[in-house]
Amino acid sequence: MSESKGFQGQAGIVGFCRSIYAASIFVLNIGLARSMGTDAFGSFQQVFIFNAVFLVLTLGIPETMYYFLPRLSSEERPRFLGQTLLILCVTGGFSVLLFWFAAPFFAKIQHNPSIAPQLRIFGIYGAFLVASSFSDPVFITFKRFRFLFALNALHALFLVGLTAWYITEKGAPHTLFSAMAVFGFCKFILAVTLLYRMRPVMGEIWLFRGKSMLLLQLSFSLPIVLSSATEIISRWLDKYVVSFFFGAEVLGIFFIGAIEIPFIGILVSSVYSVVSPVLNSLHHKNDTAGFVKLTGKTIKFISKIIWPVFVYFFVFADHIIPLVFKEAFQGAVIPFRIYLLMMPLRIASFGVIVLALGRPRVVFKCAILALAANFVLNIVLALKIGFVGPAIATVVSTYMHVFMLLFIIIRELKVKVRELIPLSFLFSVAITSGLAVTLAYGFTQHFTGDLRTIVSSFFLFSGVYLFLGSKAGLIQLADFLELVGGRYFGKGTKGRKS
């Protein structure tokens, strides 16, 4: 399977760059939660959760770049890049107007009018994020991983520095968002500068000559943005429901419970950003066997990383949450464990697989059905059982969504579940993880301190899992070396056979 050669190494490069930023967001949440307390942290999140709106306002344009850039001739690219920059700048400007005028409404529905000024400033930050969202697709497509690293590292350093400043100086949330707005502008300028440095490869960028492709790009992005918006709303719906029904303090606790382990989403998205073009190519060639084989290979690779993490965090959540976020957030343990139940599903990006089969409308329909179920369950369970209800609703609707997509995949490929998903391999990973966590829990259950418990259990669990996994043939050092082995930004994976 020469087409999939080196995908782990390339995914490792992209994943590392994105992980830097994700880790900094995690550090920001930890630092602010520990410094602010539940109520103030909840108010901060009532503003920050509108970050989801910025993802929608990109209009799916960055995703279209992955499709068009490799296909366009050198004569067509300048127009395409110019119109892309213009579209993103226009939608970024709309973000400023939206948050400036709608901030009082957004604050009112969350029963916290005092956050309206912060929402207006946050809209400026988001506008520059939208305007600079062209950077990842361009740098990945043209393999400018140094530029990708520079932008993500700079953003991460800013957020970590902002966190450190707030903790030491006891600053105000208003100042936090003002600093974000200034940084957003600086990042946009740097992204455009790096883009213009690539002109020898891409050609000049013509801002006002892309009319011929404008409608084509927008028509292509429409189903993407509809699907993405649906998924984003579904992903953030629980936070909005908790904020609306229970207020800032409960949202602060709930948000910690709903927080995702940083590198999990990055790992899956990075792997599939590299695998997706290969799946598209295999489907185009009607190579069902190759499609199924690559899907199974990807599931094996991801599961042996994600499943042990899921098992460990689920068992030791009651020690991890208070240790990392302080005892005030002890109430986040239950929703945290509930959300962890979605991790076993992360073995594959099922929506990407369905898209590779040429069924974008099906992805959208499934997303709409899942969102409807999520909305109804969120409201009902929030009213019936309190703030953990939205967590249960999100997990249930996510399982419904995945099962719908899996049914489509099986039907389109005309294969059985066990042919697509390596069930025996997953069973081995589950057993190995279960044995490792049982030994770790048994050894540390009488420890009193959270730090001692976590340090001891983590090293024991990791050692046992790696030992048993290697004996069972689950763990191969070469796979992980390939994942991180894109030395010199992509030159290290060359020549390894798939």
TARANOR-V510802 format. One record per residue. N is the residue number from 1. RES is the residue in one small letter. SS is DSSP state (helix for helix, strand for strand, loop for the rest). PSI is psi in whole degrees, 0 to 359 (* if undefined). D_CENTER is the distance of its C-alpha to the mean C-alpha in Angstrom with 1 decimal. Layout:
N/RES/SS/PSI/D_CENTER
N/RES/SS/PSI/D_CENTER
This chain:
1/m/loop/74/28.1
2/s/helix/331/28.3
3/e/helix/334/25.6
4/s/helix/7/22.9
5/k/loop/130/24.5
6/g/loop/11/22.4
7/f/helix/329/19.0
8/q/helix/320/17.9
9/g/helix/316/19.2
10/q/helix/318/17.5
11/a/helix/326/14.1
12/g/helix/322/15.0
13/i/helix/308/15.8
14/v/helix/317/12.7
15/g/helix/321/10.6
16/f/helix/316/13.0
17/c/helix/315/12.8
18/r/helix/329/9.1
19/s/helix/328/9.6
20/i/helix/314/12.5
21/y/helix/315/10.7
22/a/helix/320/8.2
23/a/helix/323/11.5
24/s/helix/324/13.4
25/i/helix/320/11.5
26/f/helix/316/12.3
27/v/helix/319/15.8
28/l/helix/313/16.2
29/n/helix/319/15.6
30/i/helix/309/18.0
31/g/helix/315/20.5
32/l/helix/321/20.8
33/a/helix/315/20.9
34/r/helix/328/23.6
35/s/helix/323/25.5
36/m/helix/323/25.3
37/g/loop/173/25.8
38/t/helix/317/24.5
39/d/helix/308/26.1
40/a/helix/322/25.3
41/f/helix/322/21.7
42/g/helix/319/21.4
43/s/helix/320/22.9
44/f/helix/316/20.5
45/q/helix/334/17.5
46/q/helix/336/19.6
47/v/helix/312/19.1
48/f/helix/335/15.7
49/i/loop/345/14.2
50/f/loop/1/15.5
51/n/helix/331/12.7
52/a/helix/328/11.4
53/v/helix/324/14.7
54/f/helix/324/14.1
55/l/helix/322/11.3
56/v/helix/321/14.0
57/l/helix/351/16.7
58/t/loop/347/15.6
59/l/loop/22/17.2
60/g/loop/5/15.4
61/i/helix/316/17.4
62/p/helix/323/15.0
63/e/helix/326/14.5
64/t/helix/333/18.3
65/m/helix/325/18.8
66/y/helix/328/17.5
67/y/helix/313/20.2
68/f/helix/319/23.0
69/l/loop/315/23.1
70/p/loop/341/24.2
71/r/loop/340/26.7
72/l/loop/148/28.4
73/s/loop/167/31.6
74/s/helix/335/32.1
75/e/helix/332/34.2
76/e/helix/333/31.5
77/r/helix/317/28.6
78/p/helix/319/30.1
79/r/helix/317/30.3
80/f/helix/314/26.9
81/l/helix/321/25.3
82/g/helix/314/27.6
83/q/helix/328/26.8
84/t/helix/315/23.1
85/l/helix/319/23.5
86/l/helix/316/25.8
87/i/helix/314/23.7
88/l/helix/324/20.7
89/c/helix/321/23.4
90/v/helix/314/24.9
91/t/helix/328/21.8
92/g/helix/318/21.1
93/g/helix/322/24.7
94/f/helix/326/24.3
95/s/helix/319/21.5
96/v/helix/312/24.2
97/l/helix/317/26.7
98/l/helix/310/24.6
99/f/helix/331/23.8
100/w/helix/316/27.2
101/f/helix/332/29.1
102/a/helix/356/26.9
103/a/helix/314/26.0
104/p/helix/323/29.0
105/f/helix/314/28.0
106/f/helix/322/24.4
107/a/helix/322/26.0
108/k/helix/317/28.7
109/i/helix/343/26.7
110/q/loop/10/25.0
111/h/loop/38/28.6
112/n/loop/73/28.0
113/p/helix/337/29.9
114/s/helix/344/29.7
115/i/helix/0/26.1
116/a/helix/313/27.2
117/p/helix/323/28.0
118/q/helix/324/24.7
119/l/helix/322/22.9
120/r/helix/317/25.0
121/i/helix/322/24.1
122/f/helix/328/20.4
123/g/helix/327/20.9
124/i/helix/315/22.3
125/y/helix/313/19.4
126/g/helix/326/17.1
127/a/helix/318/19.7
128/f/helix/329/19.5
129/l/helix/317/15.7
130/v/helix/314/16.3
131/a/helix/331/19.3
132/s/loop/9/17.7
133/s/loop/357/14.7
134/f/helix/342/17.1
135/s/helix/311/16.8
136/d/helix/309/13.9
137/p/helix/320/15.5
138/v/helix/312/18.9
139/f/helix/325/18.4
140/i/helix/315/16.7
141/t/helix/319/19.3
142/f/loop/13/22.2
143/k/loop/41/21.0
144/r/loop/69/21.3
145/f/helix/336/19.0
146/r/helix/321/21.1
147/f/helix/319/20.2
148/l/helix/315/16.4
149/f/helix/318/17.0
150/a/helix/313/19.3
151/l/helix/314/17.1
152/n/helix/321/14.2
153/a/helix/320/16.9
154/l/helix/316/18.8
155/h/helix/319/16.0
156/a/helix/316/15.4
157/l/helix/321/19.1
158/f/helix/312/19.6
159/l/helix/321/17.3
160/v/helix/317/18.9
161/g/helix/321/22.3
162/l/helix/319/21.8
163/t/helix/313/21.1
164/a/helix/319/24.2
165/w/helix/315/26.3
166/y/helix/318/25.6
167/i/helix/317/26.5
168/t/helix/323/29.6
169/e/helix/351/30.9
170/k/loop/52/29.8
171/g/loop/179/28.8
172/a/loop/148/28.2
173/p/helix/325/24.9
174/h/helix/318/26.5
175/t/helix/325/26.8
176/l/helix/310/23.1
177/f/helix/328/22.1
178/s/helix/317/24.9
179/a/helix/322/23.8
180/m/helix/319/20.3
181/a/helix/317/22.1
182/v/helix/316/24.3
183/f/helix/321/21.5
184/g/helix/318/19.7
185/f/helix/314/23.0
186/c/helix/320/23.5
187/k/helix/319/20.1
188/f/helix/315/21.0
189/i/helix/317/24.5
190/l/helix/318/23.3
191/a/helix/317/20.9
192/v/helix/320/24.0
193/t/helix/314/26.3
194/l/helix/323/24.3
195/l/helix/316/24.2
196/y/helix/337/27.9
197/r/helix/343/28.5
198/m/loop/8/27.3
199/r/helix/327/30.2
200/p/helix/334/32.3
201/v/helix/319/29.7
202/m/helix/341/28.7
203/g/loop/179/31.8
204/e/loop/159/32.4
205/i/loop/115/30.1
206/w/loop/108/32.1
207/l/loop/328/30.8
208/f/loop/29/33.3
209/r/loop/20/34.1
210/g/loop/24/31.3
211/k/helix/328/32.8
212/s/helix/334/33.4
213/m/helix/356/29.7
214/l/helix/308/28.4
215/l/helix/323/28.9
216/l/helix/315/27.7
217/q/helix/317/24.3
218/l/helix/321/24.0
219/s/helix/327/25.1
220/f/helix/325/22.6
221/s/helix/339/19.7
222/l/helix/306/21.0
223/p/helix/330/19.8
224/i/helix/313/16.4
225/v/helix/326/16.1
226/l/helix/315/17.7
227/s/helix/316/15.4
228/s/helix/317/12.2
229/a/helix/319/14.1
230/t/helix/315/15.0
231/e/helix/321/11.7
232/i/helix/315/10.5
233/i/helix/317/13.8
234/s/helix/323/13.7
235/r/helix/327/10.5
236/w/helix/356/12.3
237/l/helix/318/15.8
238/d/helix/321/16.6
239/k/helix/319/16.3
240/y/helix/320/18.5
241/v/helix/314/20.9
242/v/helix/317/21.3
243/s/helix/318/21.8
244/f/helix/316/24.4
245/f/helix/329/26.3
246/f/helix/349/26.2
247/g/helix/182/25.7
248/a/helix/315/24.2
249/e/helix/314/25.2
250/v/helix/323/23.9
251/l/helix/321/20.6
252/g/helix/317/20.4
253/i/helix/314/21.0
254/f/helix/320/18.8
255/f/helix/321/15.7
256/i/helix/320/16.2
257/g/helix/328/16.5
258/a/helix/358/13.3
259/i/loop/138/11.3
260/e/loop/141/8.8
261/i/loop/122/10.1
262/p/helix/311/8.2
263/f/helix/352/8.5
264/i/helix/305/7.9
265/g/helix/324/4.4
266/i/helix/317/5.5
267/l/helix/310/8.7
268/v/helix/313/8.3
269/s/helix/324/6.8
270/s/helix/317/9.4
271/v/helix/315/12.0
272/y/helix/341/11.9
273/s/helix/334/12.0
274/v/helix/323/15.2
275/v/helix/326/16.4
276/s/helix/311/16.1
277/p/helix/326/19.1
278/v/helix/317/21.1
279/l/helix/318/20.7
280/n/helix/317/21.7
281/s/helix/317/24.7
282/l/helix/320/25.8
283/h/helix/322/25.8
284/h/helix/327/27.7
285/k/loop/4/30.3
286/n/loop/31/30.5
287/d/loop/77/29.7
288/t/helix/320/28.6
289/a/helix/316/29.4
290/g/helix/322/27.2
291/f/helix/311/24.3
292/v/helix/320/24.7
293/k/helix/316/25.2
294/l/helix/321/22.1
295/t/helix/315/20.0
296/g/helix/320/21.8
297/k/helix/318/21.5
298/t/helix/318/17.7
299/i/helix/317/17.6
300/k/helix/314/20.1
301/f/helix/315/18.2
302/i/helix/319/14.9
303/s/helix/324/16.9
304/k/helix/353/19.1
305/i/helix/314/16.3
306/i/helix/316/14.3
307/w/helix/316/17.4
308/p/helix/325/19.4
309/v/helix/316/16.6
310/f/helix/312/16.5
311/v/helix/315/20.3
312/y/helix/311/20.8
313/f/helix/326/18.6
314/f/helix/316/20.1
315/v/helix/320/23.6
316/f/loop/19/23.5
317/a/helix/323/21.3
318/d/helix/347/24.5
319/h/helix/326/25.1
320/i/helix/313/21.6
321/i/helix/306/20.9
322/p/helix/331/24.4
323/l/helix/317/24.4
324/v/helix/319/21.2
325/f/helix/2/21.5
326/k/loop/162/25.3
327/e/helix/335/27.4
328/a/helix/339/26.9
329/f/helix/20/23.5
330/q/loop/327/25.1
331/g/loop/349/24.6
332/a/helix/352/20.8
333/v/helix/314/21.6
334/i/helix/307/22.2
335/p/helix/329/19.1
336/f/helix/315/17.1
337/r/helix/324/18.9
338/i/helix/314/18.5
339/y/helix/328/14.7
340/l/helix/336/14.9
341/l/loop/348/16.8
342/m/loop/344/13.8
343/m/helix/323/12.8
344/p/helix/337/15.7
345/l/helix/346/14.2
346/r/helix/9/11.3
347/i/helix/343/14.1
348/a/loop/153/13.4
349/s/loop/88/11.5
350/f/helix/327/14.5
351/g/helix/320/13.9
352/v/helix/321/13.8
353/i/helix/318/16.9
354/v/helix/321/18.7
355/l/helix/321/18.1
356/a/helix/336/19.6
357/l/loop/3/22.5
358/g/loop/31/23.1
359/r/loop/62/22.4
360/p/helix/327/20.1
361/r/helix/325/22.2
362/v/helix/319/21.8
363/v/helix/317/18.0
364/f/helix/316/18.7
365/k/helix/317/21.5
366/c/helix/321/19.5
367/a/helix/321/16.8
368/i/helix/315/19.7
369/l/helix/317/21.4
370/a/helix/321/18.5
371/l/helix/318/18.1
372/a/helix/315/21.8
373/a/helix/319/22.0
374/n/helix/317/19.2
375/f/helix/311/21.1
376/v/helix/313/24.5
377/l/helix/322/23.5
378/n/helix/311/21.7
379/i/helix/311/25.0
380/v/helix/311/27.3
381/l/helix/329/25.9
382/a/helix/319/25.4
383/l/helix/327/29.0
384/k/helix/315/30.2
385/i/helix/7/28.6
386/g/loop/201/27.1
387/f/loop/345/23.7
388/v/loop/347/22.5
389/g/helix/312/23.1
390/p/helix/328/19.8
391/a/helix/314/18.0
392/i/helix/318/20.2
393/a/helix/318/19.9
394/t/helix/317/16.1
395/v/helix/314/16.5
396/v/helix/314/19.6
397/s/helix/328/18.2
398/t/helix/318/15.1
399/y/helix/319/17.8
400/m/helix/316/19.9
401/h/helix/311/17.3
402/v/helix/318/16.7
403/f/helix/324/20.5
404/m/helix/314/21.2
405/l/helix/320/19.1
406/l/helix/320/20.6
407/f/helix/318/24.0
408/i/helix/315/23.6
409/i/helix/313/22.6
410/i/helix/319/25.6
411/r/helix/319/27.9
412/e/helix/320/27.1
413/l/helix/345/27.4
414/k/loop/47/30.4
415/v/loop/167/29.5
416/k/loop/161/29.4
417/v/helix/316/26.4
418/r/helix/340/27.7
419/e/helix/327/28.0
420/l/helix/316/24.3
421/i/loop/123/22.8
422/p/loop/81/24.6
423/l/helix/320/25.6
424/s/helix/323/28.1
425/f/helix/316/25.6
426/l/helix/322/23.1
427/f/helix/318/26.2
428/s/helix/320/27.1
429/v/helix/319/23.7
430/a/helix/315/24.0
431/i/helix/315/27.6
432/t/helix/316/27.0
433/s/helix/319/24.3
434/g/helix/317/26.6
435/l/helix/318/29.5
436/a/helix/317/27.8
437/v/helix/329/26.5
438/t/helix/315/30.0
439/l/helix/319/31.7
440/a/helix/319/29.5
441/y/helix/317/30.0
442/g/helix/324/33.7
443/f/helix/330/34.2
444/t/helix/1/32.5
445/q/loop/339/33.3
446/h/loop/0/36.3
447/f/loop/146/34.6
448/t/loop/320/34.7
449/g/loop/139/32.4
450/d/helix/318/28.6
451/l/helix/314/28.2
452/r/helix/319/30.8
453/t/helix/313/29.3
454/i/helix/313/25.7
455/v/helix/312/27.0
456/s/helix/313/29.6
457/s/helix/322/27.5
458/f/helix/312/24.6
459/f/helix/322/27.0
460/l/helix/314/29.0
461/f/helix/312/26.2
462/s/helix/316/24.7
463/g/helix/314/28.2
464/v/helix/316/29.2
465/y/helix/315/26.1
466/l/helix/321/26.5
467/f/helix/308/30.2
468/l/helix/322/30.2
469/g/helix/321/27.4
470/s/helix/322/29.4
471/k/helix/326/32.5
472/a/loop/357/31.0
473/g/loop/12/29.7
474/l/loop/324/26.0
475/i/loop/119/25.2
476/q/loop/121/26.2
477/l/helix/328/26.0
478/a/helix/324/26.0
479/d/helix/316/22.6
480/f/helix/327/20.9
481/l/helix/324/23.2
482/e/helix/323/22.0
483/l/helix/316/18.3
484/v/helix/1/19.1
485/g/loop/18/22.3
486/g/loop/65/21.4
487/r/helix/147/24.1
488/y/helix/41/25.0
489/f/helix/55/21.8
490/g/helix/353/22.2
491/k/loop/354/25.9
492/g/loop/348/25.7
493/t/loop/1/24.7
494/k/loop/133/27.6
495/g/loop/353/30.0
496/r/loop/135/28.4
497/k/loop/146/29.2
498/s/loop/*/26.7
